Amino acid sequence: MVTSDCVFCRIVAGETPATVVHETATTLAFRDIHPQAPVHVLVIPKAHHADVAALAVADPGLAGDVLATAAAVAAAEGVAASGFRLVFNTGADGGQDVFHAHGHVLGGVRTGPMVAR
């Protein structure tokens, strides 16, 4: 399902431009427009799910596809061997601002602590 009020659904539909770096039948990976690291790629399921928790419950196989795409992106971007961070923000308190499940592949720099103190 694609929802017209979701920017990521519009990217999947080709209505909103994005710099796509990897695509499968079920997932799409594209560069973040406000990168937080030298490598910052968003990985989304093409089907709309509000967050990664909802995705995992509704379609565990698709959740696995998202993880496999994240690994493929890390390899293609040259950060798999040195290490990368894969972040899923869930809900407003978790820092999610686009309510379509998505993971951030971050790499190319040593990352700091996961949560600032």
Beta strands, then each sheet from edge to edge (+ up, - down):
strand 1: 20-23
strand 2: 27-31
strand 3: 39-45
strand 4: 84-87
strand 5: 103-107
sheet 1: 1+ 2- 3+ 5- 4+
end
